Amino acid sequence: MRVAPGGRETIAAVATPPGAGGVGIVRLSGPDAVAAAARVIRREPGDLPERQMVLAVARDAAGERLDEVLCVVMRGPRSFTGEDVAELHGHGGAVNMARLLRAVVDAGARHAEPGEFTRRAFENGRLDLTRAEAVLAVIEASSERALRLAQSQLAGRLGERVADLRRSGTELLAELEASIDFPEEGLELSARAELGARAAGLAAACEALAATFDAGRALRDGVHVALCGPVNSGKSSLFNRLVGSERALVAEQPGTTRDFVEARVVWSGVAVTLIDTAGLREATSDVERRGIELGARRAREADVELHLIPADSLGRAERPSSGRVLRVVSKGDTLPAGAEVPYLVTSAVTGLGVEELTRSVLDLVMAGGAEQDGGALLTSERQRELVMRAASGFGRAADAFAAERPEEVTALEVREAVGELAGVLGEEVGDEMLDALFARFCIGK
């Protein structure tokens, strides 16, 4: 392995999924990337044109023919990582790709760590951290709307929103520090009120951005919805109706579902995992008790619980829907005509209320962010926590303005809030956090 004078190593990895395929790609990045690729195809680095495919034969260190490949080079800083990048496009297949990768490693590269290409793009200023996170989101997108959101963030929309808030906070801080530097002038009462209003506005804007997290997480990770209720309340029948096929057994005798059954569907472009849990009842065996406990735990972990109330049990007192719990009447086709019911009525037999139920679930999990779908939504706990800290800092600054506290104290609060927003973009973050984040990436990206 060759190391550049600055200590930066050249890395390499297979950039295409494992397994058989028509084309596979070995990617290199670093100061020796072009030279290493040139050694493998027996060319001079200067003979490889910029961003043009070159047909060649790849050979190992002993000169044995490996594969006919297309080689392309993208010299830095006009590349994804900001460094020199080279790619060898060969025939797909795990064995062929392994041989090509071994050849470029023998020619001067080392095996890349997970996410190392994207990390170098971040460290070289090609991406802010929100866009780097979006790279992983694009790869892992499980629905059309998740992909649309990830692509929007990869294009920089979330980063631009955070940068705008940070810029406004920096301008506020600059005015405060100017008054500190020139104390003889001080802040007039009207100026203090105006700056306080701006700090409060920034706090509100950060809180609104933080409120998009539930919607962003739902789009990124999908939604888990558990069907709960007593035995024979129609959970499995409604589950099958929502799935569109018979995934859960349905029978007249109680206790057919022993623990829980899961199925994946897509509602309005959002990935949804439906969970049919065991009916609530007195267990008659240890196995049955364990199954009920597993289903109950899975329901507690879900984003939304649908508590089914059989139509023939409506006379009993029921609590209203609240928080993440939606109460739903099942077997609605058995209700008398014109019956007034305080809950959403559904029927697995006729399909009554099923579409409304799916909309209600999505409205619940997308609250606070649906209007920004595909745009500036927070999608990670890291982002949400930093934005909430920024909101708290700006809020404390607004309170300090109102209480006429020393300007040095107020400036400290604003400075900390601006720093939290900088952290969202990846500035002033430690290696430990970056290591944890990029470890989630696949090798080769």
VEXDREN-2710 file (C-alpha; in Angstrom, 1 decimal):
% VEXDREN-2710
k/r/px/py/pz
1/MET/0.0/0.0/0.0
2/ARG/1.3/3.4/-0.9
3/VAL/0.6/6.4/1.3
4/ALA/0.6/10.0/0.0
5/PRO/3.1/12.5/1.4
6/GLY/0.2/14.1/3.4
7/GLY/-0.6/10.8/5.1
8/ARG/-3.9/10.3/3.2
9/GLU/-4.3/6.7/2.0
10/THR/-5.9/5.6/-1.2
11/ILE/-9.0/3.4/-0.5
12/ALA/-10.8/0.9/-2.7
13/ALA/-14.0/-1.1/-2.5
14/VAL/-16.6/-2.9/-4.6
15/ALA/-19.3/-0.2/-5.2
16/THR/-22.0/-2.5/-6.5
17/PRO/-24.2/-5.0/-4.6
18/PRO/-22.8/-8.5/-4.0
19/GLY/-23.9/-11.4/-6.1
20/ALA/-24.3/-12.0/-9.9
21/GLY/-24.9/-9.0/-12.2
22/GLY/-24.2/-7.7/-15.6
23/VAL/-21.7/-5.0/-14.4
24/GLY/-19.7/-4.6/-11.2
25/ILE/-17.7/-1.6/-10.2
26/VAL/-14.5/-1.3/-8.1
27/ARG/-14.1/2.3/-6.9
28/LEU/-10.9/4.0/-5.7
29/SER/-10.4/7.4/-4.0
30/GLY/-7.3/9.1/-2.8
31/PRO/-4.0/10.6/-4.1
32/ASP/-2.9/7.3/-5.7
33/ALA/-6.3/6.3/-7.2
34/VAL/-5.6/7.1/-10.8
35/ALA/-2.1/5.6/-10.6
36/ALA/-3.3/2.4/-9.0
37/ALA/-6.0/1.9/-11.6
38/ALA/-3.5/2.7/-14.4
39/ARG/-1.2/0.0/-13.0
40/VAL/-3.9/-2.6/-13.1
41/ILE/-4.8/-1.8/-16.8
42/ARG/-1.2/-1.3/-17.8
43/ARG/-1.5/2.3/-18.8
44/GLU/0.2/5.5/-17.8
45/PRO/-1.8/7.8/-15.5
46/GLY/-1.4/10.7/-17.8
47/ASP/-2.9/8.7/-20.7
48/LEU/-6.2/8.4/-18.9
49/PRO/-8.5/11.2/-20.0
50/GLU/-10.9/13.0/-17.6
51/ARG/-14.4/11.5/-17.3
52/GLN/-14.1/9.3/-20.4
53/MET/-14.4/5.5/-20.5
54/VAL/-11.3/3.7/-21.6
55/LEU/-11.6/0.1/-22.7
56/ALA/-8.7/-2.0/-21.3
57/VAL/-7.7/-5.4/-19.9
58/ALA/-7.2/-5.6/-16.1
59/ARG/-4.3/-7.7/-15.0
60/ASP/-3.0/-8.8/-11.6
61/ALA/0.5/-8.1/-10.3
62/ALA/1.8/-11.2/-12.0
63/GLY/0.4/-10.1/-15.4
64/GLU/-2.5/-12.6/-15.5
65/ARG/-5.5/-11.5/-17.4
66/LEU/-8.4/-10.8/-15.0
67/ASP/-11.2/-9.1/-17.0
68/GLU/-12.0/-6.7/-19.8
69/VAL/-13.0/-3.5/-18.1
70/LEU/-14.0/0.1/-18.7
71/CYS/-11.9/2.5/-16.7
72/VAL/-12.9/6.1/-15.9
73/VAL/-11.1/8.7/-13.8
74/MET/-12.5/11.8/-12.1
75/ARG/-9.7/13.9/-10.7
76/GLY/-10.3/16.0/-7.6
77/PRO/-11.8/18.3/-6.6
78/ARG/-14.4/17.6/-9.3
79/SER/-15.4/14.2/-7.8
80/PHE/-17.8/12.8/-5.2
81/THR/-15.1/12.6/-2.5
82/GLY/-13.2/15.8/-3.6
83/GLU/-10.2/13.6/-4.2
84/ASP/-8.9/11.8/-7.3
85/VAL/-11.4/8.9/-8.0
86/ALA/-11.0/6.0/-10.4
87/GLU/-13.5/3.2/-11.3
88/LEU/-13.1/-0.1/-13.0
89/HIS/-16.3/-1.3/-14.5
90/GLY/-16.1/-5.1/-15.1
91/HIS/-18.4/-8.0/-15.4
92/GLY/-20.5/-8.6/-12.3
93/GLY/-20.1/-11.5/-9.9
94/ALA/-18.6/-11.9/-6.5
95/VAL/-15.5/-13.8/-7.6
96/ASN/-14.7/-11.4/-10.5
97/MET/-15.1/-8.4/-8.3
98/ALA/-13.0/-9.9/-5.5
99/ARG/-10.2/-10.4/-8.0
100/LEU/-10.4/-6.9/-9.4
101/LEU/-10.4/-5.5/-5.9
102/ARG/-7.4/-7.6/-4.9
103/ALA/-5.6/-6.2/-7.9
104/VAL/-6.1/-2.6/-7.1
105/VAL/-5.1/-3.2/-3.4
106/ASP/-1.9/-4.9/-4.7
107/ALA/-1.4/-1.8/-6.9
108/GLY/-1.4/0.6/-3.9
109/ALA/-4.8/1.0/-2.3
110/ARG/-6.3/-0.4/0.9
111/HIS/-9.7/-1.8/1.6
112/ALA/-12.2/1.0/2.5
113/GLU/-14.1/1.1/5.8
114/PRO/-17.9/1.3/5.8
115/GLY/-19.0/4.8/4.6
116/GLU/-15.5/6.0/4.1
117/PHE/-16.1/7.4/0.6
118/THR/-19.0/9.5/1.9
119/ARG/-17.0/10.5/5.0
120/ARG/-14.2/11.8/2.8
121/ALA/-16.8/13.8/0.8
122/PHE/-18.0/15.3/4.0
123/GLU/-14.5/16.0/5.4
124/ASN/-13.5/17.6/2.0
125/GLY/-16.4/19.9/2.1
126/ARG/-18.3/18.3/-0.8
127/LEU/-21.3/17.5/1.5
128/ASP/-22.6/18.9/4.8
129/LEU/-23.6/16.2/7.3
130/THR/-27.3/16.4/6.5
131/ARG/-26.5/15.5/2.9
132/ALA/-24.1/12.8/4.0
133/GLU/-26.9/11.3/6.1
134/ALA/-29.2/11.6/3.0
135/VAL/-26.9/9.3/1.0
136/LEU/-27.6/6.5/3.4
137/ALA/-31.3/7.4/3.3
138/VAL/-31.4/7.1/-0.5
139/ILE/-29.8/3.6/-0.3
140/GLU/-32.2/2.4/2.5
141/ALA/-35.4/4.1/1.1
142/SER/-38.3/1.6/1.4
143/SER/-41.0/3.6/-0.3
144/GLU/-41.5/6.2/-3.0
145/ARG/-42.0/9.0/-0.5
146/ALA/-39.0/8.0/1.5
147/LEU/-36.9/8.1/-1.6
148/ARG/-38.3/11.5/-2.6
149/LEU/-37.5/12.9/0.9
150/ALA/-34.0/11.5/0.8
151/GLN/-33.3/12.8/-2.7
152/SER/-34.6/16.3/-1.6
153/GLN/-32.2/16.2/1.4
154/LEU/-29.4/15.0/-0.7
155/ALA/-30.0/18.0/-2.9
156/GLY/-29.5/20.2/0.2
157/ARG/-33.0/21.4/1.1
158/LEU/-32.7/20.5/4.8
159/GLY/-29.2/21.8/5.0
160/GLU/-30.3/25.1/3.4
161/ARG/-33.1/25.5/5.9
162/VAL/-30.7/24.9/8.8
163/ALA/-28.1/27.2/7.3
164/ASP/-30.7/30.0/6.9
165/LEU/-31.5/29.7/10.6
166/ARG/-27.9/29.6/11.5
167/ARG/-27.2/32.7/9.4
168/SER/-30.0/34.6/11.1
169/GLY/-28.7/33.6/14.5
170/THR/-25.2/34.7/13.5
171/GLU/-26.5/38.1/12.4
172/LEU/-28.3/38.5/15.7
173/LEU/-25.1/37.6/17.6
174/ALA/-23.1/40.1/15.5
175/GLU/-25.4/42.9/16.5
176/LEU/-25.2/41.9/20.2
177/GLU/-21.4/41.7/20.1
178/ALA/-21.2/45.1/18.5
179/SER/-23.1/46.6/21.4
180/ILE/-20.7/44.8/23.8
181/ASP/-17.7/46.1/22.0
182/PHE/-19.0/49.7/22.1
183/PRO/-20.7/49.8/25.6
184/GLU/-21.0/53.6/25.5
185/GLU/-23.7/53.3/22.9
186/GLY/-25.6/50.5/24.5
187/LEU/-28.9/49.1/23.3
188/GLU/-31.9/51.3/23.2
189/LEU/-35.2/49.9/24.6
190/SER/-36.6/49.7/21.1
191/ALA/-33.6/47.9/19.7
192/ARG/-33.6/45.5/22.7
193/ALA/-37.3/44.7/22.0
194/GLU/-36.6/44.1/18.3
195/LEU/-33.7/41.8/19.0
196/GLY/-35.7/39.9/21.5
197/ALA/-38.5/39.4/19.0
198/ARG/-35.9/38.1/16.5
199/ALA/-34.6/35.6/19.1
200/ALA/-38.1/34.5/19.9
201/GLY/-38.8/34.1/16.2
202/LEU/-35.7/31.9/15.8
203/ALA/-36.8/29.8/18.8
204/ALA/-40.3/29.2/17.2
205/ALA/-38.7/28.4/13.8
206/CYS/-36.4/25.8/15.4
207/GLU/-39.3/24.3/17.3
208/ALA/-41.3/24.0/14.1
209/LEU/-38.4/22.3/12.4
210/ALA/-38.0/19.9/15.3
211/ALA/-41.7/19.1/15.1
212/THR/-41.2/17.6/11.6
213/PHE/-39.1/14.8/13.1
214/ASP/-42.0/12.3/13.6
215/ALA/-43.0/12.7/9.9
216/GLY/-39.5/12.5/8.7
217/ARG/-38.8/9.4/10.8
218/ALA/-42.0/7.8/9.5
219/LEU/-41.1/8.4/5.9
220/ARG/-37.5/7.2/6.4
221/ASP/-38.1/4.1/8.6
222/GLY/-41.8/3.4/7.9
223/VAL/-44.6/3.1/10.4
224/HIS/-45.4/0.2/12.7
225/VAL/-49.2/-0.2/13.4
226/ALA/-50.4/-2.8/15.9
227/LEU/-54.0/-4.2/15.9
228/CYS/-55.0/-4.8/19.6
229/GLY/-58.2/-5.8/21.3
230/PRO/-60.0/-8.7/22.9
231/VAL/-60.3/-12.2/21.4
232/ASN/-62.7/-12.4/18.4
233/SER/-62.8/-8.6/18.0
234/GLY/-62.0/-9.0/14.3
235/LYS/-58.3/-8.1/14.4
236/SER/-57.1/-10.8/12.1
237/SER/-59.9/-10.2/9.6
238/LEU/-59.2/-6.5/9.5
239/PHE/-55.5/-7.2/9.3
240/ASN/-56.0/-9.4/6.2
241/ARG/-58.3/-6.8/4.7
242/LEU/-55.5/-4.1/5.2
243/VAL/-52.9/-6.4/3.8
244/GLY/-55.0/-7.5/0.9
245/SER/-54.5/-11.2/1.4
246/GLU/-54.9/-13.9/4.0
247/ARG/-51.8/-13.6/6.2
248/ALA/-53.4/-14.3/9.6
249/LEU/-55.7/-17.2/10.3
250/VAL/-59.3/-16.4/11.0
251/ALA/-61.6/-18.7/12.8
252/GLU/-64.7/-18.6/15.0
253/GLN/-63.0/-20.1/18.1
254/PRO/-61.1/-17.6/20.2
255/GLY/-57.3/-17.5/20.5
256/THR/-56.4/-18.3/16.9
257/THR/-53.5/-15.8/17.0
258/ARG/-51.1/-17.0/19.6
259/ASP/-48.5/-14.2/19.6
260/PHE/-48.3/-11.8/16.6
261/VAL/-48.2/-11.8/12.8
262/GLU/-46.5/-9.1/10.7
263/ALA/-46.9/-8.0/7.1
264/ARG/-45.5/-5.1/5.1
265/VAL/-47.7/-2.8/3.0
266/VAL/-47.4/0.7/1.5
267/TRP/-50.0/3.4/2.1
268/SER/-49.9/6.6/0.1
269/GLY/-46.2/6.0/-0.5
270/VAL/-45.4/5.3/3.2
271/ALA/-44.1/1.9/4.2
272/VAL/-46.3/0.4/6.9
273/THR/-45.7/-2.7/9.0
274/LEU/-49.0/-4.1/10.3
275/ILE/-48.9/-6.3/13.4
276/ASP/-51.8/-8.6/14.3
277/THR/-51.4/-9.3/18.1
278/ALA/-52.9/-12.0/20.2
279/GLY/-56.3/-11.2/21.6
280/LEU/-56.5/-10.1/25.2
281/ARG/-57.7/-12.9/27.4
282/GLU/-56.9/-15.1/30.4
283/ALA/-54.1/-17.4/29.4
284/THR/-54.6/-21.1/30.0
285/SER/-51.0/-22.2/29.5
286/ASP/-47.5/-20.9/29.8
287/VAL/-47.1/-20.9/26.0
288/GLU/-50.3/-18.9/25.6
289/ARG/-49.3/-16.4/28.3
290/ARG/-45.9/-15.9/26.7
291/GLY/-47.5/-15.3/23.3
292/ILE/-49.9/-12.7/24.7
293/GLU/-47.0/-11.0/26.4
294/LEU/-44.9/-10.9/23.2
295/GLY/-47.8/-9.4/21.3
296/ALA/-48.4/-6.8/24.0
297/ARG/-44.8/-5.8/24.0
298/ARG/-44.7/-5.5/20.2
299/ALA/-47.8/-3.3/20.4
300/ARG/-46.1/-1.0/22.9
301/GLU/-43.2/-0.6/20.5
302/ALA/-45.4/0.3/17.6
303/ASP/-45.9/3.9/16.4
304/VAL/-49.7/3.5/16.4
305/GLU/-52.0/1.1/18.3
306/LEU/-55.4/0.3/16.8
307/HIS/-57.7/-0.8/19.6
308/LEU/-60.6/-2.7/18.1
309/ILE/-64.0/-2.6/19.7
310/PRO/-66.4/-5.2/18.4
311/ALA/-69.7/-3.7/17.3
312/ASP/-71.6/-5.9/19.7
313/SER/-69.5/-4.5/22.7
314/LEU/-70.3/-0.8/22.1
315/GLY/-72.5/-0.6/25.1
316/ARG/-69.5/-0.8/27.4
317/ALA/-67.7/2.4/28.5
318/GLU/-64.7/3.0/26.2
319/ARG/-61.9/5.6/26.5
320/PRO/-61.5/8.1/23.6
321/SER/-58.6/7.9/21.2
322/SER/-55.5/9.7/22.4
323/GLY/-51.9/10.1/21.6
324/ARG/-50.7/7.1/19.6
325/VAL/-53.9/5.1/20.3
326/LEU/-56.8/5.0/17.8
327/ARG/-60.0/3.3/18.9
328/VAL/-61.8/1.6/16.0
329/VAL/-65.1/-0.2/15.8
330/SER/-64.8/-3.6/14.0
331/LYS/-67.5/-5.7/12.4
332/GLY/-69.3/-2.5/11.5
333/ASP/-71.4/-4.4/9.0
334/THR/-73.4/-5.8/11.9
335/LEU/-74.4/-2.4/13.3
336/PRO/-78.0/-1.4/13.0
337/ALA/-78.7/1.2/10.3
338/GLY/-78.4/4.8/11.5
339/ALA/-76.5/3.8/14.7
340/GLU/-74.5/6.6/16.2
341/VAL/-70.9/5.6/17.0
342/PRO/-68.3/7.9/18.5
343/TYR/-65.4/6.0/16.8
344/LEU/-64.3/5.2/13.3
345/VAL/-66.4/2.2/12.1
346/THR/-64.8/-0.4/9.9
347/SER/-65.8/-3.7/8.4
348/ALA/-63.4/-6.4/7.1
349/VAL/-66.3/-7.9/5.2
350/THR/-67.5/-4.9/3.2
351/GLY/-64.4/-2.6/3.4
352/LEU/-66.3/0.0/5.3
353/GLY/-64.0/2.7/6.8
354/VAL/-60.8/1.0/5.7
355/GLU/-59.5/3.8/3.5
356/GLU/-60.5/6.3/6.2
357/LEU/-58.6/4.2/8.7
358/THR/-55.4/4.3/6.7
359/ARG/-55.7/8.1/6.3
360/SER/-56.2/8.5/10.0
361/VAL/-53.1/6.5/10.8
362/LEU/-51.0/8.5/8.4
363/ASP/-52.4/11.8/9.7
364/LEU/-51.4/10.8/13.2
365/VAL/-47.8/9.9/12.4
366/MET/-47.3/12.7/9.9
367/ALA/-48.6/15.5/12.1
368/GLY/-46.3/18.5/12.0
369/GLY/-44.5/17.6/8.8
370/ALA/-47.0/16.4/6.2
371/GLU/-47.1/19.8/4.5
372/GLN/-43.3/19.7/4.1
373/ASP/-43.2/16.1/2.8
374/GLY/-40.3/15.8/0.4
375/GLY/-38.5/18.8/1.9
376/ALA/-37.0/20.1/5.1
377/LEU/-37.9/17.4/7.5
378/LEU/-35.6/16.1/10.3
379/THR/-35.0/12.4/10.0
380/SER/-32.6/11.5/12.8
381/GLU/-32.5/11.8/16.5
382/ARG/-29.2/13.6/16.2
383/GLN/-30.8/16.3/14.1
384/ARG/-33.8/16.7/16.3
385/GLU/-31.8/16.9/19.5
386/LEU/-29.5/19.6/18.2
387/VAL/-32.4/21.7/16.7
388/MET/-34.3/21.4/20.0
389/ARG/-31.2/22.6/21.9
390/ALA/-31.0/25.6/19.5
391/ALA/-34.6/26.4/20.1
392/SER/-34.0/26.4/23.9
393/GLY/-31.0/28.6/23.5
394/PHE/-32.8/31.2/21.4
395/GLY/-35.7/31.0/23.8
396/ARG/-33.4/31.7/26.7
397/ALA/-31.9/34.6/24.8
398/ALA/-35.4/36.1/24.2
399/ASP/-36.1/35.8/27.9
400/ALA/-32.8/37.5/28.7
401/PHE/-33.7/40.4/26.4
402/ALA/-37.1/40.8/28.1
403/ALA/-35.5/40.7/31.6
404/GLU/-32.8/43.2/30.5
405/ARG/-30.0/40.9/31.6
406/PRO/-26.4/41.8/30.7
407/GLU/-25.7/41.6/27.0
408/GLU/-22.8/39.3/27.6
409/VAL/-25.2/36.7/29.1
410/THR/-27.6/37.0/26.2
411/ALA/-24.8/36.8/23.6
412/LEU/-23.7/33.5/25.3
413/GLU/-27.1/32.0/24.8
414/VAL/-27.3/33.0/21.2
415/ARG/-23.8/31.8/20.5
416/GLU/-24.6/28.3/22.0
417/ALA/-27.8/28.1/19.9
418/VAL/-25.9/29.0/16.7
419/GLY/-23.3/26.3/17.6
420/GLU/-26.1/23.7/17.9
421/LEU/-27.3/24.5/14.4
422/ALA/-23.7/24.3/13.1
423/GLY/-23.6/20.8/14.6
424/VAL/-26.6/19.8/12.5
425/LEU/-24.5/20.6/9.4
426/GLY/-21.5/18.7/10.8
427/GLU/-19.4/21.6/12.0
428/GLU/-17.6/21.2/15.3
429/VAL/-18.6/17.5/15.7
430/GLY/-16.2/14.9/17.1
431/ASP/-14.7/11.9/15.5
432/GLU/-16.6/9.6/17.8
433/MET/-20.0/10.8/16.5
434/LEU/-18.8/10.6/12.9
435/ASP/-17.4/7.1/13.4
436/ALA/-20.8/5.9/14.7
437/LEU/-22.7/7.6/11.9
438/PHE/-20.6/6.4/9.0
439/ALA/-20.3/2.9/10.4
440/ARG/-24.0/2.4/9.4
441/PHE/-23.0/2.8/5.7
442/CYS/-22.2/-0.1/3.4
443/ILE/-18.7/-0.6/2.3
444/GLY/-18.2/1.0/-1.1
445/LYS/-20.3/4.1/-0.3
END
